[in-house]
Amino acid sequence: MQINRELLDHVCDIAISAGQKTLPIYNSHFEVETKDDDSPLTQADLAAHRSIKQALEALTPDVPQLSEEGADIDFATRSTWSTYWLIDPLDGTKEFVNKNDQFTINIALIVHHEPVLGAVYAPVLDTLWFAARPLGAFRQQGQTAAEPIATVLAKRDKPRVLVSRSHRTPDIDALLDRLPDYEPVTMGSSLKFCVIADGGADFYPRLGPTSEWDTAAGHAVLACAGGQVTDLDGEPLRYNVTESVLNTHFLAFGDVTHDWRAYVPESAA
Protein backbone atom coordinates (compact mmCIF):
# COMPACT_ATOMS: atom_id res chain seq x y z
CA MET A 1 0.00 0.00 0.00
CA GLN A 2 1.29 3.44 -0.90
CA ILE A 3 1.15 5.89 1.98
CA ASN A 4 0.53 9.34 0.56
CA ARG A 5 -1.52 12.47 1.14
CA GLU A 6 -4.46 11.09 -0.81
CA LEU A 7 -4.72 8.07 1.49
CA LEU A 8 -4.31 10.28 4.56
CA ASP A 9 -7.03 12.64 3.38
CA HIS A 10 -9.40 9.72 2.84
CA VAL A 11 -8.77 8.44 6.35
CA CYS A 12 -9.34 11.92 7.79
CA ASP A 13 -12.68 12.11 5.97
CA ILE A 14 -13.64 8.70 7.38
CA ALA A 15 -12.77 9.78 10.93
CA ILE A 16 -14.74 13.01 10.62
CA SER A 17 -17.76 11.24 9.14
CA ALA A 18 -17.77 8.72 11.98
CA GLY A 19 -17.41 11.49 14.52
CA GLN A 20 -20.34 13.39 13.12
CA LYS A 21 -22.50 10.28 13.58
CA THR A 22 -21.77 10.32 17.32
CA LEU A 23 -22.97 13.89 17.94
CA PRO A 24 -26.76 13.34 17.75
CA ILE A 25 -26.35 10.55 20.30
CA TYR A 26 -24.05 12.64 22.49
CA ASN A 27 -26.58 15.48 22.49
CA SER A 28 -29.49 13.24 23.48
CA HIS A 29 -30.39 10.93 26.33
CA PHE A 30 -28.60 7.63 25.65
CA GLU A 31 -28.29 4.24 27.28
CA VAL A 32 -24.96 2.98 28.60
CA GLU A 33 -24.18 -0.73 28.53
CA THR A 34 -21.33 -2.45 30.35
CA LYS A 35 -18.99 -4.76 28.45
CA ASP A 36 -17.38 -7.90 29.86
CA ASP A 37 -14.32 -5.89 30.97
CA ASP A 38 -16.59 -3.45 32.85
CA SER A 39 -15.92 -0.64 30.36
CA PRO A 40 -18.90 1.38 29.12
CA LEU A 41 -20.46 1.03 25.67
CA THR A 42 -22.94 3.33 23.94
CA GLN A 43 -24.74 3.39 20.62
CA ALA A 44 -22.23 6.03 19.54
CA ASP A 45 -19.36 3.51 19.84
CA LEU A 46 -21.25 1.12 17.59
CA ALA A 47 -22.35 3.76 15.08
CA ALA A 48 -18.78 5.00 14.68
CA HIS A 49 -17.50 1.43 14.37
CA ARG A 50 -19.93 0.57 11.57
CA SER A 51 -19.17 3.79 9.73
CA ILE A 52 -15.39 3.30 9.85
CA LYS A 53 -15.53 -0.41 9.03
CA GLN A 54 -17.61 0.10 5.90
CA ALA A 55 -15.59 3.07 4.66
CA LEU A 56 -12.21 1.38 5.14
CA GLU A 57 -13.45 -1.79 3.46
CA ALA A 58 -14.39 0.31 0.44
CA LEU A 59 -11.09 2.23 0.51
CA THR A 60 -8.71 -0.70 1.09
CA PRO A 61 -10.63 -3.97 0.67
CA ASP A 62 -7.51 -6.12 1.04
CA VAL A 63 -6.30 -4.58 4.32
CA PRO A 64 -7.63 -6.26 7.49
CA GLN A 65 -9.07 -4.31 10.40
CA LEU A 66 -8.82 -4.67 14.16
CA SER A 67 -11.35 -2.56 16.05
CA GLU A 68 -12.27 -2.34 19.71
CA GLU A 69 -15.89 -2.96 18.79
CA GLY A 70 -15.17 -5.53 16.09
CA ALA A 71 -15.07 -9.31 16.17
CA ASP A 72 -12.44 -11.06 18.28
CA ILE A 73 -9.59 -12.04 15.96
CA ASP A 74 -7.20 -14.67 17.29
CA PHE A 75 -3.46 -14.10 17.27
CA ALA A 76 -2.85 -16.98 14.87
CA THR A 77 -4.67 -14.89 12.29
CA ARG A 78 -3.40 -11.47 13.36
CA SER A 79 0.22 -12.60 13.47
CA THR A 80 0.16 -13.05 9.69
CA TRP A 81 -0.72 -9.39 9.13
CA SER A 82 2.12 -7.13 8.03
CA THR A 83 -0.28 -4.23 7.43
CA TYR A 84 -3.66 -3.56 9.05
CA TRP A 85 -5.99 -0.86 10.30
CA LEU A 86 -6.18 -0.46 14.09
CA ILE A 87 -9.30 1.40 15.18
CA ASP A 88 -10.84 2.79 18.33
CA PRO A 89 -14.22 4.01 17.07
CA LEU A 90 -14.79 6.08 20.21
CA ASP A 91 -11.93 6.54 22.65
CA GLY A 92 -12.91 8.05 25.96
CA THR A 93 -16.37 6.55 26.37
CA LYS A 94 -16.24 7.67 30.01
CA GLU A 95 -15.64 11.21 28.75
CA PHE A 96 -18.57 10.75 26.36
CA VAL A 97 -20.85 9.53 29.16
CA ASN A 98 -19.75 12.37 31.45
CA LYS A 99 -20.27 14.85 28.58
CA ASN A 100 -17.00 16.71 29.04
CA ASP A 101 -16.39 16.80 25.25
CA GLN A 102 -13.01 15.01 25.38
CA PHE A 103 -13.71 11.88 23.35
CA THR A 104 -12.13 11.00 20.04
CA ILE A 105 -12.38 8.88 16.90
CA ASN A 106 -9.12 7.03 16.20
CA ILE A 107 -7.85 5.31 13.05
CA ALA A 108 -4.27 4.08 12.63
CA LEU A 109 -2.44 2.16 9.95
CA ILE A 110 0.07 -0.34 11.36
CA VAL A 111 2.91 -1.55 9.14
CA HIS A 112 5.40 -4.09 10.53
CA HIS A 113 4.24 -3.40 14.11
CA GLU A 114 4.62 0.38 13.85
CA PRO A 115 1.92 3.08 13.48
CA VAL A 116 2.79 4.92 10.27
CA LEU A 117 -0.45 6.85 9.73
CA GLY A 118 -3.03 8.14 12.17
CA ALA A 119 -6.11 10.32 12.44
CA VAL A 120 -7.60 11.52 15.73
CA TYR A 121 -10.84 13.49 15.54
CA ALA A 122 -12.56 15.20 18.47
CA PRO A 123 -16.15 15.70 17.25
CA VAL A 124 -17.36 18.22 19.85
CA LEU A 125 -14.18 20.27 19.49
CA ASP A 126 -14.35 19.82 15.69
CA THR A 127 -10.59 19.39 15.70
CA LEU A 128 -8.61 16.83 13.74
CA TRP A 129 -5.02 15.75 14.30
CA PHE A 130 -3.54 13.65 11.53
CA ALA A 131 -0.17 12.41 10.40
CA ALA A 132 1.67 9.99 8.16
CA ARG A 133 5.25 9.01 7.72
CA PRO A 134 6.97 10.81 5.97
CA LEU A 135 4.42 13.60 5.43
CA GLY A 136 4.54 15.01 8.97
CA ALA A 137 1.82 15.87 11.49
CA PHE A 138 -1.00 18.39 11.21
CA ARG A 139 -3.94 19.90 13.09
CA GLN A 140 -7.13 21.23 11.54
CA GLN A 141 -9.89 23.01 13.43
CA GLY A 142 -13.28 23.28 11.74
CA GLN A 143 -13.04 24.51 8.17
CA THR A 144 -9.73 26.32 8.63
CA ALA A 145 -6.68 25.17 6.71
CA ALA A 146 -4.62 22.40 8.29
CA GLU A 147 -1.42 23.54 9.99
CA PRO A 148 1.75 21.52 10.55
CA ILE A 149 2.50 20.78 14.20
CA ALA A 150 5.66 19.82 16.07
CA THR A 151 6.73 19.04 19.59
CA VAL A 152 8.71 21.50 21.70
CA LEU A 153 11.56 21.34 24.19
CA ALA A 154 10.32 20.88 27.74
CA LYS A 155 11.03 23.10 30.72
CA ARG A 156 13.20 20.71 32.69
CA ASP A 157 12.42 22.39 36.03
CA LYS A 158 8.63 22.36 35.48
CA PRO A 159 7.42 20.11 32.65
CA ARG A 160 3.75 20.02 31.71
CA VAL A 161 2.58 16.55 32.63
CA LEU A 162 -0.63 15.03 31.34
CA VAL A 163 -2.74 13.46 34.04
CA SER A 164 -5.61 11.20 33.02
CA ARG A 165 -9.09 12.20 34.09
CA SER A 166 -10.15 8.60 34.57
CA HIS A 167 -7.03 6.63 35.50
CA ARG A 168 -4.71 7.36 38.45
CA THR A 169 -2.52 4.68 40.02
CA PRO A 170 -0.10 4.59 42.98
CA ASP A 171 2.77 4.21 40.48
CA ILE A 172 1.74 7.43 38.71
CA ASP A 173 1.58 9.26 42.04
CA ALA A 174 5.06 7.93 42.86
CA LEU A 175 6.34 9.12 39.46
CA LEU A 176 4.90 12.59 39.99
CA ASP A 177 6.61 12.74 43.40
CA ARG A 178 9.97 12.13 41.68
CA LEU A 179 9.61 15.17 39.41
CA PRO A 180 11.36 18.35 40.62
CA ASP A 181 8.11 20.21 39.95
CA TYR A 182 5.46 19.95 37.27
CA GLU A 183 2.46 21.66 35.79
CA PRO A 184 -0.48 19.24 35.68
CA VAL A 185 -2.55 19.15 32.49
CA THR A 186 -5.79 17.19 32.84
CA MET A 187 -6.99 15.60 29.64
CA GLY A 188 -9.04 12.60 28.54
CA SER A 189 -8.77 10.02 25.77
CA SER A 190 -6.10 10.05 23.04
CA LEU A 191 -6.11 13.84 23.11
CA LYS A 192 -3.13 13.48 25.44
CA PHE A 193 -0.88 12.39 22.57
CA CYS A 194 -2.18 15.17 20.36
CA VAL A 195 -1.60 17.90 22.93
CA ILE A 196 2.04 16.84 23.23
CA ALA A 197 2.32 16.66 19.43
CA ASP A 198 1.22 20.26 18.98
CA GLY A 199 3.39 21.61 21.79
CA GLY A 200 0.73 22.04 24.47
CA ALA A 201 2.24 19.56 26.95
CA ASP A 202 5.45 17.62 27.47
CA PHE A 203 4.98 14.24 29.13
CA TYR A 204 2.33 11.54 29.41
CA PRO A 205 3.34 8.57 31.57
CA ARG A 206 0.93 5.63 31.54
CA LEU A 207 1.67 3.06 34.21
CA GLY A 208 -1.62 1.22 33.91
CA PRO A 209 -3.48 -0.91 31.38
CA THR A 210 -4.36 0.34 27.91
CA SER A 211 -5.25 -1.50 24.73
CA GLU A 212 -3.39 -1.11 21.47
CA TRP A 213 -6.33 0.64 19.78
CA ASP A 214 -6.29 3.25 22.56
CA THR A 215 -2.84 4.49 21.59
CA ALA A 216 -2.03 3.73 17.95
CA ALA A 217 -3.50 6.77 16.17
CA GLY A 218 -2.23 9.23 18.77
CA HIS A 219 1.13 7.47 18.74
CA ALA A 220 1.36 8.01 14.97
CA VAL A 221 0.55 11.71 15.33
CA LEU A 222 3.08 12.23 18.13
CA ALA A 223 5.86 10.31 16.38
CA CYS A 224 5.37 12.25 13.14
CA ALA A 225 5.45 15.51 15.13
CA GLY A 226 8.88 14.65 16.55
CA GLY A 227 7.99 12.89 19.79
CA GLN A 228 8.19 9.30 20.96
CA VAL A 229 6.13 6.65 22.73
CA THR A 230 8.34 4.06 24.43
CA ASP A 231 8.10 1.21 26.87
CA LEU A 232 9.87 1.54 30.22
CA ASP A 233 13.09 0.21 28.67
CA GLY A 234 13.13 3.04 26.17
CA GLU A 235 12.12 0.88 23.21
CA PRO A 236 9.40 2.13 20.81
CA LEU A 237 5.94 0.83 21.64
CA ARG A 238 5.06 -1.90 19.12
CA TYR A 239 1.78 -3.40 18.00
CA ASN A 240 0.50 -6.92 17.33
CA VAL A 241 3.59 -8.68 18.63
CA THR A 242 1.91 -10.83 21.30
CA GLU A 243 -1.40 -12.60 21.77
CA SER A 244 -2.56 -9.88 24.14
CA VAL A 245 -3.90 -6.61 22.73
CA LEU A 246 -2.84 -4.83 25.93
CA ASN A 247 0.09 -2.41 25.82
CA THR A 248 2.96 -2.50 28.22
CA HIS A 249 3.39 0.53 30.49
CA PHE A 250 4.62 3.41 28.37
CA LEU A 251 5.94 6.96 28.32
CA ALA A 252 4.86 9.49 25.69
CA PHE A 253 6.86 12.68 25.35
CA GLY A 254 7.75 15.45 22.96
CA ASP A 255 11.28 16.38 24.04
CA VAL A 256 13.40 13.41 22.97
CA THR A 257 16.59 14.95 24.42
CA HIS A 258 15.40 14.49 28.01
CA ASP A 259 15.61 11.25 30.04
CA TRP A 260 11.97 10.81 31.07
CA ARG A 261 12.66 7.28 32.28
CA ALA A 262 14.53 8.73 35.23
CA TYR A 263 11.21 9.55 36.88
CA VAL A 264 9.76 6.04 36.68
CA PRO A 265 9.52 4.48 40.17
CA GLU A 266 11.08 1.06 40.77
CA SER A 267 7.65 -0.31 41.60
CA ALA A 268 6.52 0.24 37.99
CA ALA A 269 9.57 -1.27 36.27
N, C-alpha and C positions, 0 to 999 in steps of 0.2 A: 504494500500500500504506500502510495506517495503522500507524504505529509507536507501540505502546502497551505497557503492562505485560503484557498477555495474550500478545502476540507474543514479547516478551522472555522470559517464563516458558517458553513452548514451546521456544524456542531453547536455553535453559538445560537443559531436560529432555533435549533431543536431544544436547547436548554431554556431559552426565553419562552417558546411556545408551551413547554411543559409547565413552566412557572406561572404563566398566565392562567392556566387551567386550575391552579391551586387557589387563586385569589377569591373566586366566588364562594368557595368552601370556607376559606379563612375568615371571610367577612360575614359568615352566617353562623347559626348554631349547628354544631357538628358533633357526631358521636365519636368517642375514642375507645378503640379496642385495645386489648393487651395481648402481645405476642407471647410465644413460649418462653422467650428470654426476659419477660417482664417489661420490655420496651413498648412504648405506645405506637398505635397505628391508626391512621385516619383515612378517610376516603381521598384526601388530597395526595397521600403517599401513593395510593393505587392509581389515581388518575394520572399523576406524573409518570409513574412507571409505564403504564400502557402507552402513553404518548411518546415517550423516549424509545421504548422497545420497537414500536411500529416504524418510527422515523429512521432509526438506525438500521433496521432491517432493510428498509428501502434504499438507504444511502450506501450501505456496505453489506450486502446480503451474505457474503462469505466470511464475515468477521463475527466470531461468537461474542456473546454478552454475558456478563455476570452482574446481577443487580441485587440489591438488598431485598427487594420485593419479588424477585424472580424465583424460578424453580431451583431447588437444591441441585447442584452439579457436583458430582463426586470428583475427588482429586485425580483419579485415574484418567478421567476425561480432561479435566482442566490442565493437567501436567503436560498435555500434548500441545497446548496453545502457545505459540510464540507471540501472537498478537491478539488482543481482545479488548473489548470495551468494558470498563469497570464503572458501575453506575450507582449512585445513591440518589434515588428520585426525589427524596426530601430529607435533607440532613438537618437535624435540629427539630425533630418532631416535638420535643418538650418545649422548645421556643415557640413553635407553631401553636401548641395547645395553650401556652401561657400568653399568647398574642403579644410578644415583645418585638415582633418584626424580624428577628434575626434567624431566619431559616433560609436554606439555600437548595438549589438544584445543582447536582454535580455529575459531570460526565468526564471520564478520563480514558485515554487510549494508552494501553500498556503494551510495550514492545520489549521482549526479552527481559521481563521482570521490572522494567523501569517505566514511570509515567512520562510520556513524551509529548502529550497534548492534554490540555484540560480546560474546561469551562465551568465556572462557578457563577450562578445567577441568584441574586437575592430579589425575589419578586416584589416585596413591599417597598424595598429601597430602590427598585428599578435600576439596579447596578449590576454590571456584568464584569467579571474578571476572566480573562482568557489568555492562553499562552500555547505555544508549540515550539519545540526545538526544531530548527534554529531561528525561528522567527522573532522570539522575544516574548515579553509579557505586556498585557494591556489592560486598561480599565475603561469602561464606557458607562456613563450615567444617562439614562433616558435616551433621548434622540441626539445628544451631543456626539461629536466625533470622538472616537476612541483615542486614548492617549497612552503612550508607552510608560511603563512603570519600572522602578528599580528599587532595590533595597538600599539602606543607608548604614553608615557606620554608627555603632551604638555608643551612647555615653557610658563609659565603663564604670563610673562611680554611681550612676543611677539609670540603669537600663529600664526600658518600658516592657514589662512582663505581662503576657496575656494569661489571665486567670479565667478558667471555665466558669460559666454561670451554673452549670449543672453537676460538675464533677470535681470535688476536692478530696484529696487523700492525705494521710499522714506524711507520706513521702514527699508530696508537693509542698506541704507546710515546712518540712525539714529543709527542702531545697531553698525555699524562699528565705529561711533563716540564715542560710549560708551566703546569701548575697550581701554585699556591703550596704546597699540601699537599693530600692527599686520603686518605680512608678507602676502601680497596678493598672491594667487595662482589662476591663471585664467585657467579654465577648462570647457569643454563642456560635455553635456550628462551625463549618469550615471557613467562616469569615476570618477566623484567627490567622490562617495561612495568608489570606489575601491582604489583611491589614499589615502584616510584616512585609509582604511583597511590594506594597506601594509606599513603604516608608513610615507607616503610622505606628509601628511597634517594633520591638527588637527580638523577643524571645518567647517561645511557647514550649514549655516542657510538658510532656504528657507521660506521667508515671502511673497510668491506669489503662484499663482495656479499651481498645478501639478496634473497629473492623477495617479491612483494607478499603472498602468503598467509602468509609468516612474521610479518608485522607488523600486518596489518589489525585483527584482533580486539583485540590488546593496545593498538594505537593508539586504538581506540574507547574502551576502558576508561580509558586515561590522559587522553584529551581530555575525557571526561565528568567526570573527577575533578579537572579544573582545570589539567592539564598540556598540553604540546604535543609534537608530533613534526614537525620541520622539516628541509628540506634545508639545505645549507651556506650558502645565501643567505638563510635565515630564512623561507622560504616553506613553508606546510604541505605535508607529504608527500601526494601525490595518487596515485590508482589508476586503472589502465586508460586512460592517456593516450598511451601509445606502444605500438609493436608488442612491445617487450620486457616481460616480466613481472618484470624485475629492478628493484629500487629504486635510486635514487641514494643516495650516502652520506647519513646523517641523524644528527640529534641528538634525543634524547628527554629531556625534563626536566620536573620538577614546578614549580620556581620560575620563573615566567614574567617576573619582574622583573629577573632576572640575565642578563647578556650571555654566554651559554655559547659563542657563536661566537668569542669572543676567544681561546679556547684551541685552536682548530683550526689545525694547522700549515699553512704555505703549500703544502707538498707534497701535501696532501689536497684543496686547493681546486680 
